[in-house]
Amino acid sequence: MKLSLALLVCATSIFAPVASFTGPRPFGVSQRSENVSMMASKAAMKGAKRTAWFEGRAPAEATTSAGLMTNEDGLEFVKLVNSAGASSEVYLFGGVVTSYVDAEGTEFIAVRPDAKMDGSKPISGGLSHCWPQFGPGEIQQHGFARNVNWAVKSMTDTSVELEMAPSDYTKEMWDKPFLCTFSVSLEEDQLSTKMFVENKGEEAFDFQAALHSYFTVSALDNLEIEGSFEGKEFLNKMAGDEGEMQTETRGTITITEEYDRVYTGVNDPVLNDKGTGKKLSVVNTAGYEDTVIWNPYGNEGMGYNNFVCVESVKFDPFTLGGGESWTGDMSLKPTSN
């Protein structure tokens, strides 16, 4: 499998377009000072709320209500709840799954403490879409799927189907006749997702796809990532300016340094958190053929010690013919050790 180094930068966020606002008419110095003080106070309060929200996610408590809701910053999300008490949250902005809590109250999906939850930039965390591009390339970093609002196509207490179609914003970067549908289903013992891409035109187009998945960790020292890693080639992006192709000699991965590796042909990772006594199997049954593992080791602002990215990726560009479709299936299945 050929790897293009120009397409391999992970974890860099691109700002979504931010609307400009018209402020009030000029006012006096005293009023201006009071206003600046009030804004600083409000910003501090919002930061404190977000920090408290992040820290309170694990262990989490599943609620009994489901439906379309709005967060404190005005973003809409769909809350899913099943009869066993498990829950999930899916944001319309970016089509991002930001929470999966099992029936025992364990949160498996991480959102970074520095994440913006107001739509000013892509959400740093969750199961975030990289589409139609993974990493840097001809268009913006990781494409545009995580920068736009997805529409709710259908919804029940335990499932939601979101849709993304071309818009003026996407056509400026990538003028292709696509239709993407992302489905999330909260089942009895797992969370299932499906990315369905259709080519509505007659001419073929190429794309990459990934779920840039952030998972909670009690502490990196407690984490082992199992899977078919031994003997597989990977690009170690931390080795030199352009990275280096290497062969993995381990069957179990541990994170003890800054980590950014693309494992080709690995699609069966299992996160074993000895601190919680639980395992999380990332089950890729269609479409996603490769795995990226990333962690900004030592970066306290990102909360590095309490998450790891284990990403489900279709790295080599896929050619989708006119009238054809592609499916990426990924499920999360928790078990106890």
Helices and strands as residue ranges (DSSP letters): G 5-7, H 29-55, E 67-70, E 76-81, E 87-91, E 96-101, E 127-130, G 145-147, E 151-155, E 159-164, H 168-173, E 178-186, E 191-199, E 205-216, G 220-222, E 223-226, E 233-236, E 244-247, E 252-253, E 259-263, E 270-273, E 278-286, E 290-295, G 300-302, G 304-306, E 307-320, E 325-336
